Amino acid sequence: MNELVFPVIGSLAVVVLLLPAAAIFAKAVLWMLRHVSTAGVLHGLGTRALVLVASSAVPLVWLISAGVHQAETGRSALACVFPHPGADECAESALFALILVTFVAITVVPMVLREWLAVRRARQRIDLRLTARLEVLIDRTPALLALKRRTIGITGSGTAIATHGLLRPVVIVDAGLAVSLDDIALTAALCHELEHVAGRDPFRYFLVSLALALNPFGKWLLASELGRWIVSREVHCDRAAVLAGADPAALAHALVVAARPGPTLSANLGPSETASLKLRVDLLLAYAERPPKLCCGKNGSRLGMVVVLAVTAAILPHHFGTHALDVLHSGAEHAVVHITGGP
């Protein structure tokens, strides 16, 4: 049983203590970015998303890699507290890494399946007449040509309009929304979703949501930051839609219609809370009087930086040691000794 002390207690310590501590650090960084920068909320969206993702990804990847490294080398800088066979090899590190991998997999798999099923069900419920109407609107609007054969009209989805697909995003439009919008408003809504497609937002939103899902005790610290980021991203997509040629007043109308739940539709086209909806509508009506100027750069998703951080975190234990994991290992076993009064 001694062999289970570190894998179990250590894993609990990661979830209960380490990840919440990482969330506190990430919140401090986001607070600093928000108050130090004078560029405005539409700037730095990729950086803010990167901080949210890294808050869970970096510690988890490092710990899993460190556990694998110790299991491979059979070496640990600290001796195990409890006597057990194979103490020099500290094989508990392998089980510790396996528990963390299982924890991540249990969280990731349902989220991936939900996203995959959203696209699959849309293709099964395709409304050919609506899809044909959408294709005509795309053909008429040069800015929307990137959505050619990536827009699906469906009936009975329960969601007004959304972009789904982790690897190849597609725009899904429900007939319940389409019948309530004229061609100008529907085109404006498609221009908004075009920015989500161009920014690979389904994958970006997936990573950010996953980071908070992996931090069950710390996610409440970052929930408000996530909300601010989502609203900022939606405002950016509204602005990009207008710059792409969407009629701002028509897009404001589409927002209101999409945010009004009907008998079969839930609110969509971004967050529908009254405050954020009012902000977006007010901005769009202001754009109708004074068109926005191009700003904020490309507001990249920083997906490449996510990969760089993950790879770096995975490599570090193999080149600079696993002392932090040793401290966690020893601390977990000492805690059990303290609580039980002896090994």
C-alpha positions in Angstrom: 0.0 0.0 0.0 3.0 2.3 0.6 3.5 2.4 -3.2 0.1 4.2 -3.5 0.7 7.0 -1.1 2.6 9.3 -3.4 0.6 8.6 -6.6 -2.7 9.2 -4.9 -1.9 11.9 -2.4 0.5 13.6 -4.9 -2.2 13.7 -7.6 -4.7 15.1 -5.1 -2.2 17.8 -4.1 -1.8 18.8 -7.7 -5.6 19.2 -8.2 -6.3 20.8 -4.8 -3.2 22.9 -4.3 -0.9 23.3 -7.3 -3.4 24.0 -10.0 -5.3 26.6 -7.9 -2.0 28.2 -7.1 -1.3 28.4 -10.9 -4.8 29.9 -11.3 -3.9 32.6 -8.8 -0.7 33.4 -10.6 -2.5 33.5 -14.0 -5.2 35.8 -12.5 -2.4 38.1 -11.3 -0.8 38.2 -14.7 -4.2 38.9 -16.4 -4.9 41.6 -13.9 -1.6 43.2 -14.7 -2.1 43.0 -18.4 -5.6 44.6 -18.1 -4.4 47.5 -15.9 -0.9 48.1 -17.3 -1.8 48.1 -21.0 -3.4 51.2 -22.4 -4.2 49.5 -25.8 -7.8 48.6 -25.0 -9.7 45.3 -24.5 -9.5 44.4 -28.2 -5.8 44.1 -28.0 -3.9 41.1 -26.6 -6.7 38.6 -26.9 -4.3 35.9 -28.0 -1.9 36.6 -25.1 -4.8 36.5 -22.6 -6.0 33.2 -24.0 -2.4 31.9 -23.8 -2.2 32.7 -20.1 -5.5 30.9 -19.4 -4.4 27.8 -21.2 -0.9 27.8 -19.7 -2.2 28.0 -16.2 -3.2 24.3 -16.4 -1.2 23.1 -19.4 2.3 24.0 -18.2 2.2 22.4 -14.7 0.4 19.3 -15.8 2.7 18.7 -18.8 5.8 19.3 -16.6 4.6 16.9 -13.9 3.6 14.1 -16.3 6.9 14.4 -18.1 8.8 14.5 -14.8 7.0 11.4 -13.6 7.8 9.6 -16.9 11.5 10.7 -16.6 11.9 9.3 -13.1 10.2 6.1 -14.2 12.5 5.7 -17.2 15.7 6.5 -15.3 14.8 4.9 -12.0 16.4 7.9 -10.2 15.1 10.4 -7.8 17.0 13.1 -6.0 15.2 12.3 -2.7 14.8 9.0 -1.1 11.3 7.7 -0.6 10.1 8.1 2.9 8.2 4.8 3.1 10.2 1.5 2.8 9.0 -0.7 0.0 10.4 -2.9 -2.7 12.1 -1.1 -5.5 12.5 2.1 -3.4 15.6 3.2 -5.4 13.5 3.2 -8.6 10.6 5.0 -7.0 8.2 3.4 -9.5 5.4 5.4 -7.9 6.4 8.2 -10.3 5.1 6.2 -13.2 1.7 5.6 -11.5 1.6 9.3 -10.5 2.1 10.2 -14.2 -0.6 7.7 -15.2 -3.1 9.1 -12.8 -2.6 12.6 -14.2 -2.8 11.3 -17.8 -6.1 9.6 -16.9 -7.4 12.7 -15.3 -6.6 14.7 -18.4 -8.1 12.1 -20.7 -11.3 11.8 -18.7 -11.7 15.6 -19.1 -10.6 15.9 -22.7 -12.5 13.0 -24.4 -16.1 14.1 -23.6 -15.3 17.6 -24.7 -13.9 16.4 -28.0 -16.8 14.1 -28.6 -19.3 16.9 -28.0 -17.6 19.1 -30.6 -17.4 16.2 -33.1 -21.1 15.2 -32.5 -22.2 18.9 -33.1 -20.8 18.8 -36.6 -22.0 15.2 -37.3 -25.5 15.9 -36.2 -25.6 19.1 -38.2 -24.7 17.2 -41.4 -27.5 14.6 -40.5 -30.1 17.4 -40.1 -29.1 19.4 -43.1 -31.7 21.7 -44.6 -31.0 21.8 -48.3 -33.1 24.9 -49.0 -31.4 26.9 -46.3 -28.0 25.7 -47.2 -28.6 26.7 -50.8 -29.7 30.2 -49.6 -26.5 30.5 -47.5 -24.4 29.5 -50.5 -26.1 32.2 -52.6 -25.3 34.8 -50.0 -21.7 33.6 -49.8 -21.3 33.8 -53.6 -22.7 37.4 -53.6 -20.3 38.5 -50.9 -16.6 38.3 -51.8 -15.5 38.6 -48.2 -17.4 35.4 -47.4 -15.8 33.1 -50.0 -13.7 31.5 -47.3 -17.0 30.0 -46.0 -17.7 28.3 -49.4 -18.8 24.7 -48.6 -18.2 25.3 -44.9 -21.7 26.6 -44.0 -24.5 24.2 -43.1 -28.2 25.1 -42.8 -30.1 22.8 -40.5 -33.4 22.4 -38.8 -34.0 21.7 -35.1 -30.5 22.2 -33.8 -31.5 24.1 -30.7 -28.7 26.7 -31.4 -29.3 29.8 -33.6 -25.9 30.0 -35.2 -22.4 28.8 -34.2 -19.1 27.7 -35.5 -18.0 24.2 -34.7 -15.2 21.8 -35.7 -11.8 21.6 -33.9 -9.8 20.9 -37.0 -11.9 22.2 -39.8 -14.4 24.8 -38.5 -17.8 25.0 -40.1 -20.7 27.5 -39.6 -24.0 25.9 -38.5 -27.1 28.0 -39.0 -30.5 27.0 -37.8 -33.6 27.6 -39.9 -35.3 29.1 -36.8 -32.9 32.0 -37.0 -32.7 32.2 -40.8 -36.4 32.7 -41.3 -36.3 35.7 -38.9 -33.5 37.5 -40.8 -33.4 39.1 -44.2 -30.5 38.5 -46.5 -28.6 41.6 -45.2 -28.8 40.6 -41.6 -28.0 36.9 -42.3 -25.0 38.0 -44.4 -23.9 40.1 -41.4 -24.2 37.2 -39.1 -22.1 35.1 -41.5 -19.4 37.8 -41.5 -19.3 37.6 -37.7 -18.8 33.8 -37.9 -16.2 34.2 -40.6 -13.9 35.7 -38.0 -14.5 32.7 -35.7 -13.5 30.4 -38.6 -10.5 32.4 -39.6 -9.3 32.5 -36.0 -9.9 28.8 -35.5 -12.0 29.8 -32.5 -13.6 26.4 -31.9 -10.2 25.0 -31.1 -9.1 28.1 -29.2 -12.3 28.1 -27.1 -11.8 24.3 -26.5 -8.3 24.9 -25.2 -9.4 27.7 -22.8 -12.4 25.7 -21.6 -10.2 22.6 -21.1 -7.7 24.6 -19.0 -10.5 25.6 -16.6 -12.1 22.2 -16.6 -8.8 20.7 -15.5 -8.7 23.0 -12.6 -11.9 22.2 -10.7 -10.9 24.1 -7.5 -9.2 27.0 -9.2 -11.5 27.7 -12.2 -13.8 30.0 -10.1 -10.7 32.3 -9.8 -10.5 32.5 -13.6 -14.2 32.4 -14.5 -14.5 36.2 -14.6 -11.3 36.4 -16.7 -12.7 33.9 -19.1 -16.0 35.8 -19.3 -14.1 39.0 -20.1 -12.0 37.3 -22.7 -15.1 35.8 -24.5 -16.9 39.1 -24.6 -13.8 40.9 -25.9 -13.4 38.2 -28.5 -17.0 38.5 -29.6 -16.7 42.3 -29.8 -13.6 41.8 -31.9 -15.5 39.5 -34.3 -18.3 42.1 -34.5 -15.8 44.7 -35.5 -14.1 42.4 -38.0 -17.5 41.6 -39.5 -18.2 45.3 -40.1 -14.7 45.8 -41.6 -15.5 42.8 -43.9 -18.5 44.6 -45.2 -21.3 43.7 -42.8 -24.0 46.2 -42.2 -23.6 47.1 -38.5 -27.3 47.8 -37.9 -28.2 44.6 -39.5 -25.7 42.7 -37.4 -27.0 44.3 -34.3 -30.5 43.1 -35.3 -29.1 39.6 -35.9 -27.5 39.7 -32.4 -30.8 40.6 -30.8 -32.7 37.9 -32.7 -30.2 35.2 -32.0 -30.1 36.1 -28.3 -33.9 35.8 -28.0 -34.6 32.2 -27.1 -37.5 30.8 -29.0 -39.5 27.5 -28.6 -36.6 25.5 -30.1 -33.7 27.8 -30.0 -31.2 28.8 -27.3 -29.4 32.1 -27.4 -26.2 32.2 -29.5 -24.0 34.4 -31.7 -21.9 34.9 -28.6 -22.7 35.6 -25.0 -26.3 36.8 -24.6 -26.2 38.3 -21.1 -28.0 41.6 -21.1 -24.9 43.7 -20.3 -22.6 42.2 -22.9 -25.4 42.2 -25.5 -26.1 45.9 -24.9 -22.4 46.7 -25.2 -22.2 44.9 -28.5 -25.4 46.4 -29.9 -24.3 49.9 -28.8 -20.9 49.5 -30.4 -22.5 48.3 -33.7 -24.9 51.2 -33.8 -21.9 53.5 -33.2 -20.2 51.8 -36.1 -23.3 52.7 -38.3 -22.6 56.3 -37.6 -18.8 56.2 -37.7 -17.2 53.1 -39.3 -14.4 51.5 -37.3 -10.8 51.6 -38.4 -8.6 48.6 -38.8 -6.8 48.0 -35.5 -5.5 45.4 -33.1 -3.3 43.6 -35.6 -4.3 40.1 -36.5 -5.1 39.2 -32.9 -3.6 35.8 -33.5 -4.7 32.8 -31.5 -1.1 32.1 -30.2 -1.8 28.4 -30.9 1.9 28.1 -31.9 3.0 29.5 -28.5 0.7 27.0 -26.8 2.6 24.2 -28.6 6.0 25.8 -27.7 5.1 26.1 -24.0 3.9 22.5 -23.9 6.9 21.1 -25.6 9.2 23.2 -23.4 7.5 22.0 -20.3 7.8 18.4 -21.4 11.5 18.8 -22.2 12.6 20.6 -19.0 12.5 17.6 -16.6 14.7 15.6 -18.9 17.4 18.3 -19.0 17.2 20.1 -15.7 16.0 17.5 -13.3 12.8 16.8 -11.4 13.5 18.3 -8.0 10.1 19.9 -7.8 8.5 16.5 -8.2 10.8 15.1 -5.6 9.6 17.7 -3.1 6.0 16.8 -3.9 6.8 13.1 -3.5 8.6 13.6 -0.2 5.9 16.1 1.0 3.1 13.7 0.3 4.7 10.9 2.2 5.7 13.1 5.1 2.1 14.4 5.3 0.8 10.9 5.6 3.4 10.1 8.3 2.3 13.2 10.2 -1.4 12.4 9.9 -1.1 8.7 10.7 1.7 9.0 13.3 4.1 6.7 11.5 4.9 4.8 8.4 
